[in-house]
Amino acid sequence: MMSEPRRLHPATVLMYTLRLVRQFIIPVALFVFFQANGEDGPVLASVAMGVVWFAVGVIVLIAGSAAWGYIAWRHYTYRIENGEFRIEHGVLNKKRRYIPLERIQTVDFVEGIVHRLFRVVKVRVETAGGTEPEANLEAVARPEAEQLRHFLNAMRNEPDSPSAFDGAAAGEQGETDGQSSAAFGADSCERRITLRELLIAGVTSGSVGVIFSLVGGAFSFFDDLLPLDDVVDRIGNYVSGQVTVPFIALIAVTALVVAWLAATLSVALKFGNFRVKRAGDYLSVERGLLERRRSTLPIKRIQSVRLVEGVLRQPFGYVTVHVVSAGYGGSGSDSYEEDATVIFPLMAKKDVVPFLDRFVPEFAPEDVKLERLPRRAWRRFVVPGVAVSALVALLLSYFFDPWGWLSWILVPLAVGYGTMCYSDEGWHLAYHHLVVRSRSIARTTAVVTRRRIQSSTLKQSPFQLKADLATFQVNVASGSTGKRFSVRHVDRRDGERLLEWASHRRNRQVKRS
């Protein structure tokens, strides 16, 4: 029975050990490195002594980590009792966490490489209003994890969700037909990502800048610890006589290609074997090559749908389909919540409405024709960016003459960006649906139904009041603060119309600031 205290799978000891070793291996290596540098005598003797000390340190670290992992595993128990999911853990400080079952929103499974070796999963329990998982069970056997989720659903009087491991074997065999399947009943359907879609998603992910940032950060970190300046100087002296414009161009192109391939590989590892399946009242999402994640989203907790068009994807007509769920806060310390709400990583825009109609028909609008903003709203998008970029360019021109004058290119770029934001902003109102579109870097289109709206607001700043404009906002449930969608600088009469539609028997506010 789930009311009896249960321990995690014994593989937890290995996972705790690996985690501790990963955390402390670099400090041990640095300690040995500085100790070896401080030794007087022949270089070979110092190196040999460093190797010996490093081996001893690693052995002690592994032994200590394994002992601590075993003790921590012995002290970790969980159970369901008196309408609560209870977890007790801690070696030196005993901790008890009691989670009311009615607050639990989703129970997700994550499988890393070690998990798959032992046929166990990491269980993540999300609660209403939380920004991070309320509980993480490091390693639970697959049948026991399914039993736990079954009990949590049953004791909350919810219909049981489909098994997260249905079709897992097929996914491991690498099925990539990419075709929807209706072999699961009248209310069931499935779609898998194709190899072509996965490659396009990787190439257009826009993660190249992130790769360069990581490389730069790693270089800066090790430069503070190791004498990399000498290495850089030697390389510079070696190639100084060979540097030509074609050589520099070749290096730049090579770095760009390598970073692009790394970004593509990262996306392939994250979204490989992606599968979304609807079975009854649940959406099941499975993804990942090395670390496999399985999420189950109750349809009734989906609050809205977001269609995100990245800068590289928009020209080719591709979008990423997200859902906003009451079970994910989306503001945790990592990107797990954001990734968990992706129900398809890459899709042609023409396929979006049929896809939504099959998987989340409540959010499948028809005949969407966005209303454009009035022309007088254009300056509200352009002037702030131009003012900031002009101020920056003025300062750079003054302090870094003459090269600072090149920064004035920011002004026309700001005009172009503001014009693009103005052109992309829009809204569409139907009987049950509100569609709003806006841009920060990527262009985002949100589909909200009236019954999911928590509150709505119409705001007017003094500048908007003069131009008879307003900003309309709606909030839906998501995490502790909710998710907000807005249409900026809409005509005031249109804003009042939107407010009237959204605020029927709901919280509404009219603000002037």
C-alpha positions in Angstrom: 0.0 0.0 0.0 1.1 3.6 -0.7 0.4 4.5 2.9 3.5 2.5 4.0 6.8 4.4 3.9 8.8 3.5 0.7 12.4 4.0 -0.2 13.7 5.0 -3.6 15.3 2.4 -5.9 18.9 1.4 -4.7 20.2 2.9 -7.9 19.7 6.2 -6.1 23.0 5.5 -4.2 24.9 5.5 -7.5 23.2 8.7 -8.6 23.9 10.5 -5.4 27.6 9.3 -5.6 28.0 10.5 -9.2 26.4 13.9 -8.3 28.8 14.4 -5.4 31.8 13.3 -7.5 30.8 15.7 -10.3 30.5 18.6 -7.8 33.9 18.1 -6.1 36.1 16.6 -8.8 37.2 20.0 -10.0 38.2 21.3 -6.6 40.2 18.2 -6.0 41.9 18.5 -9.3 42.7 22.2 -8.6 44.1 21.4 -5.2 46.4 18.7 -6.6 47.5 21.1 -9.4 48.5 23.9 -7.1 50.2 21.4 -4.7 52.2 20.0 -7.5 53.2 23.5 -8.7 54.4 24.3 -5.2 56.8 21.3 -5.0 60.5 21.8 -5.4 62.5 19.3 -7.5 62.4 17.7 -10.9 59.4 18.2 -13.1 58.8 14.5 -13.6 58.8 13.9 -9.9 56.3 16.7 -9.4 54.1 15.3 -12.1 54.3 11.8 -10.6 53.5 13.1 -7.1 50.6 15.1 -8.6 49.2 12.0 -10.3 49.5 10.0 -7.0 47.8 12.7 -5.0 45.0 13.0 -7.6 44.4 9.2 -7.6 44.3 9.2 -3.8 41.9 12.2 -3.8 39.6 10.6 -6.3 39.5 7.3 -4.4 38.7 9.1 -1.1 36.1 11.3 -2.9 34.3 8.3 -4.5 34.4 6.3 -1.2 33.1 9.3 0.8 30.4 10.1 -1.8 29.2 6.5 -1.9 29.0 6.3 1.9 27.1 9.6 2.1 24.8 8.5 -0.8 24.0 5.3 1.0 23.1 7.1 4.2 21.0 9.7 2.4 19.2 6.9 0.5 18.4 5.1 3.8 16.9 8.3 5.2 14.7 9.1 2.2 11.1 7.8 2.3 7.8 8.8 0.7 4.2 7.7 1.2 0.6 8.9 0.7 -1.3 9.4 4.0 -4.3 11.5 5.1 -4.8 13.1 1.8 -1.1 14.2 1.6 2.0 13.1 -0.3 4.6 12.9 2.4 8.3 12.9 2.0 10.9 12.6 4.8 14.6 12.9 4.1 17.8 14.4 5.5 20.9 13.0 7.3 22.0 15.7 9.7 18.8 17.8 9.4 15.6 15.9 9.2 13.1 17.4 6.8 9.5 16.6 6.3 7.5 17.8 3.3 3.7 17.3 3.2 2.0 18.1 -0.1 -1.8 18.2 -0.1 -3.0 16.0 -3.0 -5.4 18.6 -4.3 -2.5 21.0 -5.0 -0.7 18.4 -7.2 -1.0 19.3 -10.8 1.3 17.0 -12.8 3.5 14.1 -12.2 6.3 13.8 -14.8 9.0 11.2 -15.5 12.6 11.9 -16.5 15.1 9.3 -17.6 18.8 10.0 -17.9 21.4 7.5 -19.2 21.9 6.0 -15.7 18.1 5.8 -15.2 17.7 3.8 -18.4 20.4 1.4 -17.4 18.5 0.4 -14.3 15.0 0.8 -15.8 14.0 3.5 -13.3 12.7 7.1 -13.7 13.0 10.4 -11.9 9.6 11.5 -10.7 8.9 15.2 -10.6 5.8 16.4 -8.8 4.4 19.9 -9.8 1.9 21.8 -7.7 -0.4 24.7 -8.3 1.3 28.0 -7.9 4.8 26.5 -7.8 7.7 27.8 -9.9 9.8 24.7 -9.4 8.9 21.0 -8.9 7.6 20.5 -5.3 9.2 17.0 -5.1 11.9 15.1 -7.0 12.1 11.4 -6.4 15.6 10.6 -7.8 15.0 7.0 -8.9 11.8 5.0 -8.8 11.1 1.7 -10.6 8.9 2.2 -13.7 6.0 0.0 -12.4 6.2 1.8 -9.0 6.2 5.2 -10.6 3.1 4.3 -12.6 1.5 3.0 -9.4 2.3 6.3 -7.6 0.8 8.4 -10.4 -2.3 6.1 -10.4 -2.8 6.6 -6.7 -2.3 10.4 -6.9 -4.9 10.6 -9.7 -7.3 8.3 -7.9 -7.2 10.0 -4.6 -7.8 13.3 -6.2 -10.9 11.9 -7.9 -9.4 12.4 -11.4 -9.6 10.0 -14.3 -6.4 8.0 -14.6 -3.8 9.2 -17.1 -2.4 6.9 -19.8 0.8 5.1 -19.0 3.8 7.2 -19.8 5.5 4.1 -21.1 2.9 3.2 -23.7 4.8 3.1 -27.0 8.2 3.6 -25.3 9.6 0.5 -26.9 8.5 1.8 -30.3 10.2 5.1 -29.6 13.4 3.3 -28.6 13.3 1.5 -32.0 13.5 4.9 -33.7 10.2 5.1 -35.5 10.3 8.3 -37.5 7.3 8.0 -39.8 6.0 11.4 -38.5 2.4 10.5 -39.3 -0.5 10.9 -37.0 -2.1 7.7 -35.8 -5.6 7.2 -34.5 -5.0 3.7 -33.2 -5.9 4.6 -29.6 -9.6 5.2 -29.9 -12.0 7.9 -31.0 -10.5 10.5 -28.7 -6.9 9.5 -29.3 -4.3 10.6 -31.8 -0.6 10.8 -32.0 2.1 12.6 -33.9 5.9 12.1 -34.0 8.6 14.4 -35.3 10.2 13.4 -38.5 14.0 13.4 -39.1 13.5 16.3 -41.6 11.6 18.4 -39.0 14.2 17.6 -36.3 17.1 18.8 -38.6 15.2 22.0 -39.5 14.5 22.6 -35.9 18.2 22.3 -35.1 19.4 24.5 -37.9 16.9 27.2 -37.2 17.1 27.1 -33.4 19.1 30.3 -33.1 21.3 28.7 -30.4 24.6 29.6 -32.1 25.0 32.7 -29.9 24.4 30.6 -26.8 27.2 28.2 -27.9 29.6 31.1 -28.4 28.6 32.5 -24.9 29.3 29.2 -23.3 32.7 28.9 -25.0 33.6 32.4 -24.0 32.5 31.8 -20.4 34.5 28.6 -20.1 37.6 30.3 -21.5 37.2 33.2 -19.0 36.8 30.7 -16.1 39.8 28.7 -16.9 41.9 31.8 -17.7 41.5 32.8 -14.1 42.7 29.4 -12.9 45.3 28.4 -15.5 48.1 30.3 -17.3 46.3 30.5 -20.6 47.9 33.8 -21.5 51.2 32.1 -22.3 49.4 29.6 -24.6 47.5 32.3 -26.4 50.8 34.3 -26.9 52.5 31.3 -28.3 49.7 30.6 -30.7 49.6 34.3 -31.7 53.4 34.3 -32.4 53.1 31.2 -34.5 50.3 32.4 -36.7 51.3 36.1 -36.8 53.2 35.7 -40.0 50.4 33.7 -41.6 47.4 35.9 -40.9 45.7 37.1 -44.0 42.1 38.1 -44.8 41.2 34.7 -46.3 42.8 33.0 -43.2 40.7 35.1 -40.8 37.6 34.5 -42.9 38.2 30.8 -42.9 38.6 30.7 -39.1 35.4 32.7 -38.7 33.4 30.5 -41.0 34.8 27.4 -39.4 33.9 28.6 -35.9 30.4 29.5 -37.1 29.8 26.1 -38.8 31.1 24.3 -35.7 28.8 26.3 -33.4 25.9 25.7 -35.7 26.5 22.0 -35.7 26.8 22.0 -31.9 23.4 23.9 -31.7 21.8 21.5 -34.1 23.1 18.5 -32.1 21.8 20.1 -28.9 18.3 20.4 -30.3 18.4 16.9 -31.7 19.4 15.5 -28.3 16.6 17.5 -26.6 13.8 16.8 -29.0 14.8 13.5 -30.7 12.1 10.8 -30.7 9.6 13.5 -29.9 6.1 12.2 -29.6 2.8 13.8 -28.6 -0.2 11.7 -27.9 -3.7 12.5 -26.9 -5.5 9.7 -25.0 -8.9 10.7 -23.5 -8.5 13.8 -21.3 -4.7 13.8 -21.3 -1.8 14.9 -23.5 1.3 12.8 -23.2 4.6 14.3 -24.4 7.8 12.2 -24.7 11.1 13.6 -25.9 14.9 13.2 -25.7 17.6 10.9 -26.9 20.1 10.8 -24.0 17.8 12.1 -21.3 14.2 11.1 -22.0 11.4 13.1 -20.5 7.8 12.1 -20.3 5.1 14.7 -19.3 1.4 14.1 -18.9 -0.8 17.2 -19.2 -4.5 17.1 -18.2 -6.4 18.8 -21.0 -8.6 20.7 -18.5 -5.6 22.4 -17.1 -4.4 23.8 -20.4 -5.0 27.6 -20.2 -3.8 28.8 -23.6 -1.7 27.9 -26.6 1.3 29.9 -27.8 2.8 29.7 -31.3 6.4 31.0 -31.3 8.1 31.9 -34.5 11.9 32.4 -34.1 13.8 34.9 -36.2 15.2 32.1 -38.4 12.0 30.1 -38.5 9.5 32.8 -39.4 10.8 33.4 -43.0 10.3 29.6 -43.7 6.8 29.5 -42.1 7.7 27.3 -39.1 6.4 27.6 -35.5 6.9 25.9 -32.2 3.7 25.0 -30.4 3.6 25.6 -26.6 0.8 25.3 -24.1 0.3 27.3 -20.9 -0.7 24.9 -18.2 -1.7 25.5 -14.6 0.7 22.8 -13.6 3.9 24.6 -14.7 5.1 27.9 -13.5 7.6 28.5 -16.2 9.9 30.7 -14.0 12.0 28.1 -12.3 15.7 28.0 -12.0 16.1 26.0 -15.2 14.3 25.7 -18.5 12.5 22.5 -17.6 9.1 24.1 -17.3 9.4 26.0 -20.6 10.5 22.8 -22.4 7.8 20.7 -20.7 5.1 22.9 -22.3 6.3 22.3 -25.8 3.7 20.0 -27.5 5.5 20.1 -30.9 8.9 21.7 -31.5 8.6 22.5 -35.2 5.5 22.6 -37.5 4.5 24.4 -40.7 2.1 27.2 -40.0 -0.5 25.7 -42.4 -0.6 22.5 -40.2 -1.2 24.3 -36.9 -5.0 24.6 -37.0 -5.6 21.0 -38.0 -3.1 19.9 -35.3 -4.8 22.0 -32.6 -8.2 20.7 -33.8 -7.1 17.1 -33.2 -5.1 17.5 -29.9 -6.6 20.6 -28.2 -9.8 21.5 -30.1 -10.8 24.1 -27.5 -7.9 26.3 -28.7 -8.4 25.8 -32.5 -9.7 29.1 -33.9 -11.1 29.3 -37.4 -10.7 32.0 -40.0 -8.2 34.1 -38.1 -7.7 37.6 -39.6 -5.8 39.8 -37.2 -6.9 43.4 -36.7 -4.0 45.8 -37.3 -3.1 48.7 -35.0 -3.9 52.3 -36.0 -1.2 54.2 -37.8 -0.8 56.6 -34.9 0.5 53.7 -32.8 3.7 53.4 -35.0 5.6 56.2 -33.2 4.9 54.5 -29.8 6.9 51.5 -31.0 9.7 53.4 -32.7 10.4 56.5 -30.6 11.5 54.8 -27.3 14.0 52.6 -29.1 15.3 55.5 -31.2 15.8 57.6 -28.1 17.8 55.0 -26.3 19.9 54.0 -29.2 20.6 57.7 -30.0 21.7 58.3 -26.4 24.0 55.3 -26.5 25.5 56.4 -29.8 26.1 59.9 -28.5 28.0 58.7 -25.5 30.1 56.2 -27.5 30.9 58.9 -30.1 32.1 61.2 -27.4 34.2 58.8 -25.4 35.5 56.6 -28.2 36.0 59.0 -31.1 36.3 58.2 -34.0 35.2 54.5 -33.8 32.2 55.4 -31.6 30.6 57.1 -34.6 29.9 53.6 -36.0 27.4 53.1 -33.2 24.9 55.5 -35.0 23.9 52.5 -37.1 21.8 51.5 -34.0 19.3 54.3 -34.8 18.1 52.9 -38.2 18.2 49.4 -36.6 15.9 50.7 -33.8 13.5 52.2 -36.4 13.4 48.9 -38.3 12.8 46.9 -35.1 10.1 49.2 -33.9 8.4 49.1 -37.3 8.6 45.3 -37.3 7.0 45.2 -33.8 4.2 47.6 -34.9 3.5 45.4 -38.0 3.4 42.2 -36.1 1.2 43.4 -33.2 -2.5 42.5 -33.7 -5.5 40.8 -32.3 -8.6 38.8 -33.4 -11.8 38.3 -31.5 -14.2 35.5 -32.0 -17.1 34.2 -29.9 -15.0 31.9 -27.7 -11.4 32.8 -28.7 -9.1 35.7 -28.4 -5.9 35.7 -30.5 -3.2 38.2 -29.7 0.2 38.5 -31.5 3.3 40.4 -30.4 7.0 40.4 -30.8 10.0 40.8 -28.5 12.7 38.8 -30.4 10.6 36.0 -31.6 7.0 36.6 -32.8 4.4 35.0 -30.5 0.8 34.3 -31.2 -1.4 33.4 -28.2 -4.8 31.7 -28.3 -7.0 32.2 -25.2 -10.5 31.1 -24.6 -12.9 33.3 -22.6 -13.5 30.8 -19.8 -9.8 30.4 -19.1 -9.2 34.1 -18.5 -8.5 35.0 -14.8 -8.5 38.7 -15.1 -8.3 41.5 -17.8 -6.9 45.0 -17.7 -7.1 48.1 -19.9 -4.3 50.6 -19.2 -3.6 54.1 -20.5 -0.4 56.1 -19.9 -0.5 59.9 -20.3 1.1 59.5 -23.8 -1.5 56.9 -24.8 -4.3 59.0 -23.4 -3.3 61.9 -25.6 -3.3 59.6 -28.7 -6.5 57.8 -27.7 -4.6 54.5 -27.4 -4.5 51.8 -24.7 -2.8 48.5 -23.7 -5.1 45.5 -23.2 -3.9 42.6 -21.0 -5.4 39.2 -20.0 -4.0 36.8 -17.4 -4.4 33.1 -17.3 -3.5 30.7 -14.5 0.1 29.5 -14.6 2.4 29.1 -11.6 2.3 31.6 -8.7 1.9 34.7 -10.8 0.0 33.6 -13.9 0.8 34.2 -17.6 0.1 37.6 -19.2 -0.7 38.3 -22.8 -1.1 41.9 -24.1 -1.9 44.0 -27.1 0.0 47.3 -26.9 -1.2 50.7 -28.2 -4.5 49.4 -29.4 -7.3 51.9 -30.3 -9.1 52.8 -27.0 -12.5 51.8 -28.4 -11.1 48.4 -29.5 -9.5 48.0 -26.1 -12.9 48.6 -24.4 -14.5 46.1 -26.7 -11.8 43.5 -25.8 -12.2 44.3 -22.1 -16.0 43.9 -22.3 -15.6 40.6 -24.1 -13.0 39.2 -21.6 -14.5 40.6 -18.4 -18.0 39.1 -18.5 -18.5 38.0 -14.8 -14.7 38.3 -14.3 -12.2 40.6 -12.7 -11.6 43.6 -14.9 -9.6 46.8 -14.3 -9.2 50.1 -16.1 -6.0 51.9 -15.2 -4.6 55.3 -16.1 -1.0 55.8 -15.2 
